[in-house]
């Protein structure tokens, strides 16, 4: 109810009004002050953080206007702001004797109950009052009710309340924007799709309804239907940027990367450049194996978000795909500098260094990865492979036992164990380990054979693998 700008509207007349009020307060005034003048005085003191004088002005105003619901409402608001909730509620009780259909009073009582953490009571109060209002007032009350249900964590009730608003006003922007989120949150996407299909049939130029329909289909993984809905949305409102974002995502899910790029380019035309858009474009070009173009957009993303380590990692990945190992190492190193505790970045650098025959440096990276994530099988596999390739077979056996202590006896570890024993000339032990690996995971033989394809020249090995493949 309070208006922060009312002083500007009144200009210098406030001083005169205050002088008149002082006379009235002291019993020296001639004539009466209007009810509106009292309201301005009360608001003046309230905005000046002078609660005591504001309440006194309310009391004086009531001697002249004892049935004024607006003065009572002001008094209740001041008491609420002062956290004097009991007095505020008593004031509202009195107000309702004179005005039972005051929306402001209804909402204020709800605010007081929320401030007292009486969420269920606030919701019950608003539900009780909904039938007493119509039109915009009813919508405002229902919007408040949806927020109260959110506080109560009655999330399905939030969705249902927003539906009630849309049935009254199918173009209510706030309700349409909120229901899109709650449909996804409450897993009521099919219901949302039905609701918004009906809306678009009744009101085919409702851009928000088309957007929500697209979002519902997208959540249901019906990407082509989602795209159709988004296309209707942007046909109605060509600057609806979130429709372009979601449409691009849907195209990417379908692996239609060229179309995704077209949509993202349109987004760049109508909206401010953002790192996520450039990153998405980089991803699309990367998927089309145009790594140079992908890096161009990843770098644009990094300029807008220079502390985002994942972007530099992605740049490194494009170089690695092109076998430009030295450039990949530089990008991965920037990512690691920004996130020093990322084991994946350590492994990526280690992999590049192995390709560059810098085995000792690579092993240091793998050891760092293991130190950062000792419970992760992938980091141990990287270290074991690095030791194997570098010819450190005894150390590989030692690290293999440590890996089992941290991760358990994984089949991949058995395959590595077999390969290491073969390299150490311990063929019988190697065959025992290979059989254990095959028993546990017969489809993982690639782990073993990729280490050294020569193993497949051994008849004993091929016979054993064939035996378990048949099983």
Secondary structure, 3 states (H helix, E strand, C coil): CCCCCHHHHHCCHHHHHHHHHHHHHCCCCCCCCCHHHHHHHHHHHHHCCCHHHHHHHHHHHHHHCCCCHHHHHHHHHHHHHCCCHHHHHHHHHHHHHHCCCCHHHHHHHHHHHHHCCCHHHHHHHHHHHHHHCCHHHHHHHHHHHHHHHHHHCCHHHHHHHHHHHHHHCCCCHHHHHHHHHHHHHCCCHHHHHHHHHHHHHHCCCCHHHHHHHHHHHHHCCCHHHHHHHHHHHHHHCCCCHHHHHHHHHHHHHCCCHHHHHHHHHHHHHHCCCCHHHHHHHHHHHHHCCCHHHHHHHHHHHHHHCCCCHHHHHHHHHHHHHCCCHHHHHHHHHHHHHHCCCCHHHHHHHHHHHHHCCCHHHHHHHHHHHHHHCCCCHHHHHHHHHHHHHHCCHHHHHHHHHHHHHHHCCCHHHHHHHHHHHHHCCCHHHHHHHHHHHHHHCHHHHHHHHHHCHHHHHCHHHHHHHHHHHHC
